[in-house]
Amino acid sequence: MMPRLLRALVAYVVLLAMALGLPVALYALVGPPWPARLPSMEQVADILASPDDGTLFIAVLQLLVWGAWAQLIFVVICEFVAKARGRRISPRLPGLRGVHRLAAYLVASATLAVLSPGVSSAAAPPPIVSMAPLHPLGQPAGDEPRTNERIYRVQEGDSLWTIANEQLGSPRRWPKIWRLNARSEQPGGHTFTDPALIQPGWNLHLPSKRSKPSNTTAAADTPPVSNAAPTPGSSPNPQPSPTDAHPAPEQRTTSSVQLSSGSLVAVAYVAGISTAFIAARLHRRRRRIPPGTDEGVTITPEPEPQPEIRELHRIHRRTVAQQEPPMPTDGELVRRADSIHVPKQAHIGQTPDGRPVRVDLEGPGVGFTGPGSLDVLRYLSVDLLRQSSNYRTQIIMCRGLAEKLFGLSPSDLEQTTTALPGLQLADSHESALRHFEETYFQRRRMVLERDSSDIDELRQLDPGEALPVVLLITELNDEVYEHVTAPLTSGQNTGVGAMFLGTWPGGDTLLVSDAHRVEAAEGRNSDAFAGADLFNVTVNEAAAHVQQLASSQVLNNHQPAHSSDDSEPRWPGPVLVRLTILGQPTVHIRDRAEPVSLSWLQLNTLTYLALHSTGVTRDQLAAALWPDNSGKDIHNTLRHLRSALVTATGYKNPDPKKAPFIGASTTKDSAVYRLDPQLISVDLWEYEAALEQARTASTPKDRTLALAKAAALCTGELAQGLTAEWVEDQRYPLTRSQADVLAQLAELLAEDDAERALSVLEQARAIDPDTEETYFRIIRLQLRVGRRDDAARTAELLRQHQRSLGVSGDYQSEKRLSEMFHV
């Protein structure tokens, strides 16, 4: 607390010195900014016409100094106004970028003083707006009937942000357009699957103009489950099956389900846990090894899931089958759950008339008291963990509270934490608070350093960078107020929030009965929670569900087992990851024999970034990976690639501000991506460095050493197996250069080590078999060391290669061969 208050005090002193001390000093040194009396036009003309004795220069300098002070005060006032509104100045005033940054830093530091716990209750939390009811499996219902919608044809340069601004009156209403058009078929055979990608000529449904803009951006809890959105309430309740181990649960509304234990959960929650089970089952089937021919084939039943998982899976299958006959495949269900959009709210219950109740994940926070509060927090924790893939959400809590919520032993909890990147456990209550506060200040610095207004703008600038919503779940005590008041009541969205066990005066507090109903609510948004039934799960259900989520993550990120054969080549370092693209693209991890298994798209991404070591823009990467302009899912691709490398290496990112392995630097208009050379080495980069050393070598010995270093990296044509156009354009130049390196090295070795020179030339012939000069040099050297039969075989290899190219009996080649053999 003291460093923050000291920083605020220093900022106040500097601001007062600029606002009051500086003009007093200027007045004493250069006088007032206005003249004692206004000169006449004749006097002005005489001054301009006569030689300057320094008076005019001093007057101009005086005006410039006072003008600079006025600019500074103007920017400080603007920053104070922007701070009060919770937004920074945008766009920046031309020529004042440096002044803006200084003023923003001073104002942000000064306002830390008013964020102390003593005045936290003065900060009014933003209102919580109830969202539209959900369709089955969590698909949001349309805001207006389809009969009131309008059709908009996409123009060049459009985005959902600009269309919402022009057509709906607010750019922040773009999610309405996305919900109405998600997975719709568009001209040219395209399907609208990415809100960041729209093309000219597409037809988009727009909501009715009568709808009012929402002051909260809705985030889809789960991806749409069908192209045609069903009407709420149209799905009949699931019917019991004679083979069910439990009676069919009572489905309270189309957006909630009551389980046989009495727990109440959202349908989206059911779909999330069931999808995790499906993903684990799918990966287990993919990696199954069929029995050998000497083994008998038997019909073996599938392993039975835990009852808590089986019940959710059956509900999920029934609901999907009712909505989408025929039943989608396992792969399709898993693919639909692969969202990258950061959720802004959590669906935590429903009002007595069935309307959903939601809480903001980024904001002032909510406290839960009463006998049912633990079950509600259990549900909320698991619900956020099921959405944590692709760096969407992250929960911070201490181990003691996690054991209480999930009912897991310390060893099981440790395994679960390792498998779930969205669960960050701290050893103590105090360290969890420090971690949360550090995250908040890191986000604040990111916003300032990148000239953004808040974390949402950063996410829009670079959706590929990991900026999840960070939620602290903790029990309240006196220490909590000191650490969380500033992050939760600052008025600037930094992507952090909190849920508490206890009374929380900074936001809302809900008294939850043992029947999980809100008996009383305090706070600005208390009316939204009155009488609501909150979702909840038992400790046994929470344990089973969170372990199922962890199991699916482990199987999804599984790497091949380490080989016990010590003869396998190992990457010894010095950095974590070694990417080789001369030859077949391969990714090795330090001290591991087996390479990392990556998808074709991930290898293409790494290869393209390796070929552009200084970085590429988002548009360049999109054009390279998707030249047909379909499916430019850059953000998801980068997140999966980073996740695969983090899992394979076990890398712990020391700087959450920086995305691991693939750095992302954002500008106002785009983002630039490049491989991090501190974590990834590339054989091509070392090859190019060795070529430069050979070019600048001052002695034959140094040149030989540099060429030998380059020759060791000559392992084949660029990116064998990849067929993209950008690979083809660079493939032969690199092949030719490798053959030239090997030819030069052989020439330097020929006098002292003919056998090694022959080996190097054979390597050159294997890499570039089209260059006939390589054959002639091999033959000449073989004849020189008395290996005439080998020389004849090399000559026949040349003739065979010529015939394969349709060039047989070439006169010039045969003449050279005849001269060499008859010398």
N, C-alpha and C positions, 0 to 999 in steps of 0.2 A: 504493500500500500504506500509506504513512504517514498520509494523511487517514483511512483506514478504521480504523487502529489508534488514532489520536488520538480519533476519534469513540467507539470502544469504551471507551477509557480514561476519557473524560468521563462516559460512561453509567455505568461502574462507580463512579466517584466520587459521582455523584448518587444511585445506588442505595444505596451505603454510607451516605451522609449521611441518606437517608430512613430506612434500617433501624436505624442506630445513633446518628447525630448528633441526629436529631430527638427521639427519646425521652429522650436525655440532657438536651437543652435544655428539653423539657417538664417533666422531673422537677425541674430546677433552678428553673424559673419558676412552675409551678403545682402542683408536688408529684406524688406518685404517684396513679394512677387509683383507688386504694382508700383508704378512710378509715383513720385510725390505729386506731380501734376501732369496732365495729359499734354503732350506737345502738339503744336499746330501742324497743319500739312506742310507749311513752308519750312518749319524747323526740321520735320522728318526728311524733306527733300534735301535740305542743306547737309544734314548728317550723312545721308546716303551718297551725296555727290562729293563731299570732302574726304580727304584721306583719314583712315581710322587711326586714332591715337590710343586705341585699346578700350575706349568707352563702349563702343558697340559690341565688341567681342565679349566684354564682361557682362553686358546686359543680356546678350543671347545666352551665355553660360548660366546666368542667374535664372532665366526662364526655364532652361532645360533641367536644372537641379530641382526647382520647385515642381516642374511637371512630372519628374520621376517620382517625387514624394507623393504627389497627387495620385499617380497611377498605382503606387503601392497601397495607399489607403483605400482606393477604390476596390482593388482586388481583395484586400482583407475584409472589407465590408461584404463583398459578394460571397466570399467563403463562409462568413458567419451566417449569412442568409441561407446559403446552400446547406450548411450544417443543420440549421434549424428545420429545414425542409427534408433532411435526410438524403439529399442528393448533392453531388458535386457539380461544378459548373461545366456544362457541355452544350455546344462545342467550346473549346478553348479560344480565348481572344488572341488574335494574331500578334506575334512578337512578344508575348508576355508569358511564355511557357515556364521559364525559370522563375519569374515572379509568382506565378500560380503555384508552383510546387512548394516554394518557400512559405507562401501564405497558407496553403493547405496544411503543411506540416505544423506550423505554429498554431493554427486554429484547432487542429485535431488534438495537439498536445494540451492546449489550454482547456479544452472541453473535458479532458479527463477528470478535472477537479469536480465537475458537476455530476460525475458518474459514480461518486463514492456511495457506499451503502446507506449513509445517512439521508440521502435524498433520492434513493432509488424508487421509492413509492410515487414520486412525482412524475416519473416517466410512464406515460399511458401506453399500454401494449396495443398493437393494432387489433382491430376487430376480427373475430373469427367468423367467416361467412360459411354457412352451410352450403355444401356443394350439391349438384344435381344428383338424384338417385342413380344407383348403379344398375346396369343390366346384369344378368347372370354372368358369373366369372369376372366381375369387376369392370366391364366395359361401361364407360359413362354414357348416360342417356343424353340425347340431343337436347339443346336448350329450348328449341322451339319445334313445333310440328314441321314435318318436311314440306307441308303445303305453303308455309310462310317463307321458305328459303328462296334465295336468289342464286343465279349462276354467274360466276365471274370467269372470264377467259384470261389466263395468265399472259402477261406481256413480258417483253425482254427486260431483264433487270429486276423483275418482281421477286419478292420473298414474302413469306407469311407475315412477317413483321410489318412490311410496307403495305401489304394488302389490308391487314387489320387496321392500320393507321388511317388509310384512305377510305375504306368502306365501312368500318365499324366504329370509327371515332377514337380508337386507342390502339397503339401497337401491341399492348400487353394482352389484347384479346385474341392473339393468334392461336392459342390452344383451342378456341371454339371452332375455328376453321379446320384445324387438324382433326378434331374429334369427329366432325361431320364427314370428312373425306378420307380418313385413314383406310388404307388397303383398297381404295376405289380404283377401278380400271380407268386408264387414261388413253388418249390417242397414241397410236404407235405401238400398242401392245404393252405399255408400261403400267406398273402398279405403284400407287402412291404409298411407299413404305417408310419414307424418311422425311420428316418435316423440314429438314434443311435443304432438301432437293426438290425443286419444282422446275418445270420447263415451259417455255412459251408454247401456247396453244392448248395447254391443259384446261379443263373445265372444273372449277371448284364451287361447291355449294357454300353459300354464305348464310349466316343466321338472319332472321328478320331484323329490319332496322328498329323495330319497336323494342328489342331487347336492350337492357341497360348494361353498361360496362361493369364487369365485376372488379372489385378492388383487390382480388386475390387471384393469382395465376394458378389454375388447376393443373395438376400433374396426374397423368394416367397411372393408376395403381398397377394395372397389368395391361399387356398389349391386347388389342381387339381380338376376339375369338372367332369372328366370322365377318365376311364382307357385308352381309345384311344384318343390321342391328335389330334384335328382337324387341318387341314392346315390353316394357316393365310389367311384370305380373302375368305374362303370357305362359310362363313355364309352369306346368303342374308340379305339385310336390312329388318327390321321389317315392315310389311304391316299394313296400318291403318285398324282399325275395326270400323264398323258402330256405335258401342256403345261407342267408346272412347270419353271422354270429351275434349281431346286435340288431335290435329293432330299428327300422328306418327312422332317422332323426326328424324332428319337427322343423320345417323350413319356415322361419318366422316371416321373412319377406324375401323379395328377389335378391336382396343384397346381404342376407345373413342366414346362418344355419345354426340350429341348436343341436349339439352333439348328444350322444347317449349318456355322457357323464353329466350333462346339464350345462356344460360350457357353451357360450355363445361366441361365434366367430363369423367374420366376413367371408363371403363366397370367394373373394380374391385371395384370402388367406388359405382357404381350402385348396384352391388351384395352385398356389405357390408351393405348399408342402407336397401335394400330389405330384407336381411337376418335378420336384427334387427327387422323389422316389422313382419316377419314370426315367429321369436322366441317369440315375445310378444303375437302374436295370438295363437301360440301353447300352451304357458303356461296358457293363459286365458281359452282355451278349456279344458285343463287338470284339471283345478280347478273348472270347472262348476258343480253346484249341480243340479241334475235333479229335476223337480217339484214333489210334493207329489201326492198321489193317488187321493186326493180331488181337485186337480188343473187340469184345462184343458191344453192340449198340443197344442201349437200354433207354426206356422212356422215364426220365427223371423229372419230377415236379419242380416248379420254381420254388426258391426259398420263400417261406411265409414272412411277410413283414410284421412288425409289431402291431397289436390291435389298434393303437392310436393312429398309426399310419394307414392301415388297411381301411379303416372307417372313412378317413378323408379321401382316399383314392377312389373308393366306391361312389361317394357323393360326386366327386369330380367327373368320373366317367359317365354317370347317369345324366348329369347336367349337360355335358358336352354332347352326348349322344342325342339328347332331346333337341338341342339347338342346331346341331350340324350332322344330320345323317348324310352319308355314312360317317362312322367314327374316324377322326383324323389319326394318322400314324403317330407313334411315339416321337419320331424325329420332328414332325410338324409341331406337336405340342411343346417340345423343348425349344424349338426355334422361336416360337411366338413369345416365350418368356424372356428372350434375350434382349431386354430393353437397356438403353443407356441414359434415359432421361432421369434426372435427379428429382425425386418426389418432393413436393413442397409442403404437403399435408399428410396426416395419417388419419385414416378412417377408424375411429375408436368406438363407435356405437351407433345407436339409433334412438330417435325420439319415440314416444308412445304411438304416434301415428305412422311410424316406419321411415321417417326422413333420416338420412345419414347425419351423424355428428362427427365433425372433423376438428383436429387441432393443427395449428401451424407448427412445423418442425423447426423453422428458423424464426426466432422471435423471443418474446418474454418468458415463455415456459409455462408449465402447468404443474401444480402440486396435487397429490392424491393422498387422502387420509381415509381412515375407516377400515373395517375388517376385510373389505373386498379389494383393497388397493393393490395388494401384492399380485393377485390373479390378473388384474388389469395390466399392471406393468409387465408381467410375464408375457401376456399376449402381445403388447406393444413391442417388446424387445424381439421376440421371435418374428413378428411381422416385418420389422425393419431389417432383420438379418436375412430374411428370404429375399429382400430387395437389394441386398448389398453387393451383388455381383456387378461387374463392370464399374466398380468404384462409385456406386450411387449413394449409399448411406454408410455411416460409420458410427458405432456406439462405443462410448467410453464409460467404463464402470470399474469399480474395484473388485478383486477376486471374491472377497467375502460376500458382497451383494450378489455377484453372479452365481455363487454356490447356492445362495438362498432362493434366487429366482428360478434357476434351471434344475436344481436338485441333483447335480452331478458331483461325483467325487473329485478331489483335486487333480488326480491323474487323467480322468475322463475330460475334465474341463480344460486341461492343458492341451490334449489332443484336439478337442473341438476348436479351441482358440487358434491353434496352428492352421487348421483347415479352413477357418472362416476369416478372410481378410477384413470383413466388416466389424469384427469384434475385437476391440482393443482393451485388454485387461491391465489394470495397474495393480501393483503389489499392495498399495494402501489407499485409503480414502484421500489422503493429502496429495499423493502423487497423481491420482486421477484428476483432482482439481487443477493441479499445476499443468498437466498435459492439456486439459481443456482450455485454460487461460492462454497457454503458449500458442495453441492452434488459433485462437481468436486474434492475438496480436500479429501472428504470421499472416493471417488473411488481411488484416488492416494494412500491413506493409505492402502486400501484393497489390491491393487496390490503389494505394498511393503511388507506388512505383510504376504501375502500368497505366496511370492516367484513366482509371475507370471510376464509375460512380459507386458501384457495389459489386458483390460477387456474381450477381446475375449477368452483369455486363461482361465480366471476365469469362463466364461460361459460354456466352454467345460469341466472344472473340475466338475462343479456342475450346470447342466442346470436346476435343480429344484429350485435353489435360484433365487429370483426376482432381476434381474439386467437389467431393461428396458433401452432403449435409452431415454435419458432425453433431451428434446428440449426446449430451451428458445425462446419465441416469444415476442418481445418487440419493442418499438420505440426507435430510437437511439438518444442519447444526450451525453454530455461530460462524465457523470458519468458511462455510459455503458462501455466505453473503459477501465476504471480501473478495472471493475469487470469481464469482459468476455475475455479480450485479452489473459491472461495466459491459461485459460481452452481451448480456441479455437486454439491456436497456439503453444501448448507445444510440439507437435510432438508425443505424446504418446496417444493412444486411450484409453479414459476413459469412453466411452459411452455417451458423452454429445455433444450437438451441438446447433445451434441457427439460427433463421430466423429473419430478421430485417425489420422494416419500415424505410427506409432511406439508405443513401450511406454507405457501409461497406468496408473500405479499406483492412481489414484483409482477405477477401475472394473475392467473386464475387458480383457485383451489377448489377441488371437488371432494365432497364427503361421500364415499362409496360404501353402500351397505353390504352385508354378507350375501345378498341376492344380486350384487353388482349393479345396483341402481343408484343414480345420483340423488341422494337425499337432500343435499344442500350444496349450493355453489356460491362462491364469492369471487368478485372481480368484475372487470368491465364487460366480459362476455358471459356472465353467469346465466343470462336468460337462454343462451343457446344450449346449455347443458341441463336445464331444469327437468328432472324426471326421466332423464335418458337412461336406457339400458346399455351398459358398456360391455364391449367384447372382453372375454376372459378365457383362460385355460388353466387347468390344474397343473401342479408341479410335475406329475408323471407325463402329462401330455406335452408340456414344455420341453422336458428332457428328451422325449422321443422325437419331437419335431426338430429340435435344434441339432440333434445327432444325425437325423436324416439329411438335413441341409449340409452338415459337415461331410457326410459320407459322399454325397453327390459331388461336392467340390473336390474331394480327394481323388475320386475316380476321374473326374474331368481333367484334373491337372496332373494325372499320373504320368510319370516318366519311366522309360524302360529301365529295368534293373541294371545295376552296374555289372559289367563283365568281370569275371574273376581271372580272365586271361591277362596276365601282366604284359604279354607281348603286344597288346593293343596300344596304338599310339595315344598319348595323353597330351592335352594342352597344359603346359606347365605355368602359364602366366605370361606377363605380369598382371594383366587385367582379368576380370571375371569371365568374359565371353570372347570367343574367337570366331569370327565370321570369315570363311574362305569362299570366294566367288570365282577364283581362277580354277576352273574345273567344275565339278558338281557343287552347287551351293550347300554348305554344311555349317552348322552351328555347334561348337564345342564349348563345354564348361570347364573351367580350370580344374585340373587333376581328376577329370572324369573321362573314362575311356569311351563310353557311348555318346554319340551326338544327340542333340535335342531334336525331338520329332516335332516339326512345325508343318503347318498347312502350306499348300501351294501359294495361296495369296500372301501369307506371312513371309515366305521366302522371297517372293517378288518385291514386297515392301522393303525388306532389309537390303536386297540387292540394289534397288533403285536409290535408296538413301546412301548406300556405300559408294555408289557411282557419283554422288553429289555431296562430297564431304562438307562443303560449306553451307549446306541446307537447301531445302526446296519449299516452295509455298504450297498451301493447301490445294490450289488449283492445279499446280504442276503435278502433284502426287495423284490427284484425282484423275487427271488426263492420262497419266501413265498406267495406272492400275485398272481404270475403266474407260478405255478409249471409245467405247460405243455409247457413253453417257448414260449408262444404266447401272443403278445400284451403287452410287458413290458413297458407300458406308465407311468413310475414312475414320471417323471417330471411333466406331465400334472396332474396326480392324486394328487401330493403334492400341486401344485399351486391351484387346485380347492378346496382342503381341507382347505388350509390356507385362501383362499378367503372366503369360507363359514363361517369359524370361525371369521374372521375379520368383516364380514357383520353382523353376529349374535350378536357380542359383541360390535360393534362400536369402536373397539380398534384402537388407534392412535399410530403407531409405532414410538417411540422416536429415534430409532437408525436404519436408513435405511441400515446400513451394515449388520444387523442381520435379517434373515427371521423370521416373527412372528410365535409363537406357536410351530413350528417344526424347531429346530435349525439344521444347516448344517455346519459341519466343514470339510474342504477339505484337502486332502493330495495330494501328487504328483500323486498317482495312483487311488485314489477313493474319495468318500465322505462318511461321517458318519452322520446319521440322528438320532435325539433324541427329545423327547418331552421336551419342556421348562418348568421346574418345577416352574418357577416364574409366569407362566400364566395358567398352567394346573395341577390340582391335580388328582390323581388316587386312587380309593379305595383300589386297590391291594397293592400299595406302603404303604399306611397307615396300612393295615392289616399286611404286613410283618414287619413293624416297631413295631407294637403292639406285635407280636410274639417274637421279639427280647427282648422287655421290659419284657415280661413274663419269658423268659428263664434266664434273668439276674437279676430278682427281688430278693431282699435280705430278704423280709418279706412276710408272707402269705397275708397280706393286699395289699401290692404292686402287688403281683402276681394276686390276685383277680381283682384288678382294671385294670391291663393290659389285663387279659383274658376277662373282661367285654367289654373293648374297642374293642378287636378283635372280640368278639361275635356280637357286634352291626354291624360289617361289613360283617358278614356271611349271605349273601342274596341269595345264590344259586350257581349252578355250573358255571364254568368259561365260559363266552361268550355264553350264551344260544342262539341258533339259528344259530351260525356260525359253519361251518362244515369243515374248513380247517384242514389238517393233523397236523399242528403245534399246533392247539388248542386242538385237541384230545390227543396229547401227554402230555399236561400239565393239562388237565381237571380233571382227577381223583385224581392226587396227591393233587390238591387244594381242591377238594371236601372232601377227606379224612382228610386233615388238619383242615378244618372247623368243621367237625364232632368231631374231637378230641378236639378242643378248647372248643366246647360246652359241651362235656362230662366232661372235666376237671372243667369247671366253675360250672356245675351242682353238681359235687362231692363236691366242696368247699362250695356251697350254701345249700346243702341238710340238714345239721344239724340245721341251723338257719332259713331257708326260703324254706321249702319243696315245696310250691306251685310255687315259682319262678324257683326252680330247675326242676320241672316237665315241666314247660313251655320251659325252655332251652333244655331239652331232646327231647321234641316234635319237636322243631326246628331242632335239630340234625337228628331226624328220617326223617323229610321232606327233608333235604338236601341229606342224604345218607341212603336210605331205605334198602340197602342191608346188613348193619351191624346188625346182630341179637343181639349183646350185648346191643345195644341201647334199643331194645324192653324189654330185661330182666331187665335193670336198671329202665325203666319206670314202669314196672309191680311191681318190688320190692318196689319202692317208693310209688306207689299207694296203695299197700297193707299195707304199714307202716302207712299211714295216714287214713286208713279205707275206701278206695274207691275200694271195691272188684269188683263191677260191671264194673267200668272203667278198672280195671286190666284184667277182662275176655274179654272185647272188644279189649284191646291191644293184648292179646294172639291170638284172632281170626284174627286181622290184620296181625300178624306175619304168621299165617297159610295160609292166603290168599296170602300174598306175596311169600311164599315158593311155593305154587301151581303155581303162575304165572311164577316162575322160573323153574318149572318142578321138584321141590324137595318137595314132600308132605310126611307127616308122618315121618319126620326125627326122629330117635330114640333118639339121644342126646338132641335135642331141647325139645321133649315131656317129657323126663326124668327131665330136668331142670324145665319146667313149672309145672310138678306134684309136685316136691319138694317144689317150692315156694308157691303153693296154699295149701299145706297140712302141712305147718309148724305149 
